[in-house]
Amino acid sequence: MAEFSTALPDKRQVAASFSRAAASYDGVAALQRAVGGRLLAGLPERWQPACWLDLGSGTGYFSRALAERFPGSEGLALDIAEGMLRHARPLGGAQGFVAGDAEQLPLRDGCVELIFSSLAVQWCAAFATVLAEARRTLRPGGVFAFSSLAVGTLQELRDSWQAVDGFAHVNRFRSFETYRQLCADSGLAVRELVVEPHVLMFPDVRQLTHELKALGAHNLNPGRPGGLTGRARLRALVEAYEAFRTPTGLPATYQVVYGVLQKES
């Protein structure tokens, strides 16, 4: 099935953006830590995989959490952004740090028992290929646990920009129904697949956009408006976003997909 009617960001742009954000990422990664923590807590209890892969490992925060959760296991951190790997390597957690692509894993067949991937696969245009690679590289009984983002993420920001100029200022994401269909067709057994909203609150639009840039997750859409955003458009954005204000601030809603899939024996 077609996953997107419009193109995702070029992977080289994604890698470069996240590489530039390596030093600032952890300071503003509250959502990423909450989502990854929820994903980690959802892994099978009393399970000790001998070897795991942190796919889209970023700064290595969850590589270190996986090492703590599974002492004595062997871990590999893999990311498309070499700047993230350079940042993560001295902090440890994994035994190996590899630059690679989730759609073409540089791993042999059946070599890992757990693939853990939190908030990374939304950048992959062909999630069916990611699933096929997971199935290929997992051992029988192995688990692919992932979190991602679905349509509706940053809808407040999207709607506000739509009111200003109609351009695509917010990254595109696939629908939850697409995730459901692709997982069902993957040949992996679906143990869990849900979508849960996660709302962050901000005092103003400037802090939200600053955080997105610090994460490396600002607008990377092909065909996005070029050049600087003019002051008038920014003022119009602020005015439009104010319509969403609540007593606790401006909401930014993330539609988070959680999946736990297993390669059956």
N, C-alpha and C positions, 0 to 999 in steps of 0.2 A: 504494500500500500504506500501511496505517496505520503511522506511525513510532513512536508512543508510545501505550501504554494509560493512562498517567498524565501529567498536565500537567507541562511544564517551568516553571521560574521565569518570572514576568512580566518582560518585557524592561525595563520601567521600573525594576524592582528591580535587575536585572542592571546597567543603566547607572549607577544611583545607587551601587551597591556598588563598582563598579570606579572610578567617579569619586572616591569617598572614599579609595580605596586608591592613587591615583596617586603620592603622595609616598613611600609605603612599598614600592611594588611591586618596583622594580628591586633593592632590597636583599635580597629573598628569592626571586628569580625564577630560581634555578639550573635547575630543571626546564624552565621556559619557554625559557631560552636554549639548553639542550642540545637540546630538541626542534626549535626553530626553526633551529638550526645544522644539524641533520641534514636538515631539509627543504630548506634553502638549498643544501646540498651535493649534494642529489639532483636539482637542476635540470639541464637539458641543458647539456653542456659546450660551450664556444666559441659560446655563444648570447648575443646582445646585444639584448634587447628595447628598442625605442625608448621605450616607455611602460609603466609598471607601476602596479598598485594593491596597497597593503598593507591588506588587509581585516581589520578588527579589530586596528588598529595599536597600540593600547595606548599605552605610553610612547614609542613610536617607535624602540625599540631596533633592530628589524629594518628599519624604513624607512631608518635610517642604514646598516645592513649592505647593503641592496639598492642604495643610492646608491653605496656603495663597490664592490660587485660589478659594477655596471653604470654606469660613469662616462659622463656625457654623455646618459644617459637622463632621461626626465621621470617623476617619481614623485608619486603621490597617496596620502596616508594617510587612511583612513576608519575611524571608530569610532563606536559608539553612545553611548559615555560621553564627554560633553563635557569632563569634568574631566581625562581622559586626554589629550585633544587640546590643552587649555590647557597641560598639562605638557610635551607633546612639541614643540609649535610652536617655542619658542625654541631647541630643540636641533637643528633642521634635519633634513636627510635628504630629505624630500619637498618638492616645490614647492607643494603644496596640502594643506590639512588640513580635512577635511569631516566633519561629524556626519551619520551615515547608518546605514541598516539593511541588512544583508546580504541580506535577503529582499525588498528593494525599493530597489535601488541607484539613487542619483540621477545616473546616467550614461547617455549616449546609446548606442545600439547600436554594437557593433564599434569601441570607442574605446581598448581596451587590449590589449597583447600578453601580459602576465603578470598574473595575480591570485595573490598570495601571501597565505595566511591561516594563521597558526599559532596553534593552541589558542584559537580563537574560535567556530567553527561549532557546537561542542557546545551552545552556548546558544541555537541557532536551532531552534525546534520543527519547522519544515518544511525539512529539508535538501534535499528535492526542489526547492523554490523557490529555494534558494541556488544549486543546480546550474543551474537554468533561467536565473537571472540571470547566472551566470558565462558560460553559453553565449551569451546575448544580447549581453553587453558585450565579449566577446573578439573579436578579429579572427581570420579564418581562419588556422590554424596556431598560434594563441595557446594558452597553458598556464594551467591552474588547478591550483596546488599548495597542498595544505592538510594540516594536521595537526589531529587532534581526539582525543577521549577516548571509549572504549567501555566497555560493561558489564564489570565487574571492577575498575574504577578505585576506589581506596580501599576495597577489599573488606575489609581488616583492620579499618578504622574502622567500616564498615557492620556487619560481623558483631559487633563489640564492642558497638555501640549496640543491636543487635538483642537481645543477651543482657541488656542493662540494662532497656530499656523497650519495645522493639518499634516505636518511632517511626522515621520517615524523617529521620534527621539528616544524611544524605549525599546530595549531588546525584545525580540520576538521569542515566544516559547511554544512548544507543541501542546496539544490538548491532553487532558487526562485520559480521554477516550482513546487517543492514539497510543498512549503508554499502555493502556489496558490491552488493546488489540495486539500490539507488538510483543508484549510479554506473553500473551496467550499463544502466539504463533512461534515463540522462540525455541520450543523444545525443552525448556526448563520448567520445572514445576513451580507454580506461583504460591508461595506460602503467605505472603502479605503484599497487598498493593492498595494503598489509600492515598487520598489527597487531604491535607489539613492546612487551613489558613494560619499564617503566622503574621501578626500585625506589630510593626515597630512604630513608635511614636517619636516625632521630631518637633522641636520648638519652631522651626521655620524651614522653608524650602532649601535655603542655602546649606544647612547642615546635612540634609538628605543628599543633595547632589555632591557635596564634598565627600560624604561617606562612600557613595557609589564610585567616585573617582579613586579614593584611597584603596578601595577593594579591587580596582582594576575592572569593575563591572559596569562602568558607565556605557553610554550608547556606542555600540560597535556595529550597528546595522549597516549593511551595504545600502548606498543611496541616501545616507543620512545627510542633513544639511551641512555644507562645508563652511569653513571660516568661523569667525567668532560670533557668538550669539549676542545680538545687539541689546543694549540696555532696555530699550522699549519692549522688546520681546520678553526679556527677563521679568520686567515689571508686570507684564500681562500674565506671565506664568504664575507669579506670586499671587496675583489677584484671583486667577482661576482656581489655584490650589486652595486658597483660603475658604472656598465653599465647602471643603471637606473637614475643616477644623472642628475638633471636639474639645471638651473641657480639659483634656489631658494633652492636647497638641494636634499636630498634623499626622494622620495615619499613612503608613506605607505598607500595603498588604502584599504578602508573598504567598502564593499557592504552592505548597511544598508537597511533592510526591515522595512517598516512601515505598520501597519495594524490597522484598526478600524472596529470592528465587533460588531453587536448588536443582543441581544436576543429579538426577536420579541414577541409582546404580544400574 
